[in-house]
């Protein structure tokens, strides 16, 4: 059976629409004679989690997880989400020097370091394992 390499940051146990598409694609590939091999993240920042999707995957599916450093703005966003949405509004409206500096750092990160998207550091780390898997 020929193999196909799927490279996706979004994969279970993460949840959401972007995870559903890739998961369903990987589930149905063997029906059409393709063996999927997946390179994905080790679970960085994501707004939702759905561990039930792991049960729908085949036991012999090869999943290679690659870690990456998170952007500063994602780490701050994750911390604020864990504390609650009200904290985000308070942070955005704050006039304290510390909060103003953190907002400027987040804006710089989003504007200049997250190009073309906020998963670019993960993509760079996943490149060499992907090349190695293609050669193998």
N, C-alpha and C positions, 0 to 999 in steps of 0.2 A: 504494500500500500504506500503510495507517495506521501511524503510529509509536507506540511505547510507551516511556516513560522508566523505566528500571530504576535505582534508587538502592541501592547496596550497598557497604558498606565492604569486604566480602570478595569478591574477584574475582582471577582469575589475574594474576600468577604465584604468588599465595598458594596454599596447599594446605589440605586438610582437608574435613570434611563440609559446613560452611557454604558453602565455595567451590564444591563439586560441585553443590549444589542450584541455585545461581544460574547457574552455567555451563551446565548441562544445559537449564535453562529458556530461557536466551538462545539456545542452539543450535537448539532446536526451535520457537521462535516464528515464524521465516519460513515453516515448513511450513504454518502455519495462517493465513498472510496478514498477519503483523505484522512490522514492522521495528523491532528493539530499538535503543535508544540508551542507553548505560550511563554512569552517573556513579559513580566508585569512588575508592578511596584511591590514593595514589602509593606504597604499600608501606611503611606504618609497621611497628609491632611486630606480629609474628605468629610463632607457634611453628613452623610448617612452611611450606615452599615447594615448589611443583611447577610448573616451567616447561613441562612437557609439555602442560599444559592450554591454553597459548597456541596451540599448533598445531591444536587442535580448533575454534578460533573462526574465523568467516568473515573474509576479508580486508577486506570492505567494512563491517565492524562499527564503528560510531562509539563510541569509549571515551574519556571525558573524565576525567582523573585530577586529584584535588584533594588537596593536601597539608594537613597539620595538625600542630599541636604535640602531642607525646605527653605524657601524664600522667607525673608524676615516678615513680609506682610502676611503670608499664610500662617506662620506661627502665631503672630499677634491675633489674626482673625480667629484661629482655633481657640486660643485662650479666652477671647471675648465671648465666643459662642458657648463655651463651657460655663461661663459665669452668668450668661443670660443676655438677651437683646437690649435690656435697659442700660447695661454697662456700656455697650457700643455707642448709644446716643449720648451718654454722659461723657465718654471719652472724646467723641467728635465735638462736643460743645465746650469742653474744658479749656480754660485759659492758663493753666499751669504750664510753666516752662518745659517741664519734663514731657507732658502730654503733647505739647506743640512740637517738640523735637521728634518724638516718636511718630507723630503724624507725618512730618516732613520725610523721615526715613522711609515710612511705608509708601508714601507717594513716589519717592525716588525709586524705590524697589519696583513698584508696579509699573512705573513709566519707562525705566531704562534697563532694569535687570531681568524683567519677565518677558523679554522679547524672544520669540514670537508669542509664547504663552507662558504661564506660570509653571509648567512642567518641563521646561527646557533643561534644567540641571539633571533631571531624571533621564531624559532622552540621551544626554551626553554620556551618562554612566551606563546606559543600556546598550550603547552602540557596540562596544567591544565584545560583550557576551553574545550579542546577536551575530556578529561576524564569526565568532568561534563556533556557534551552533550551526551556521550555514556551512562552514568548512567541514564540520563533523558529519 
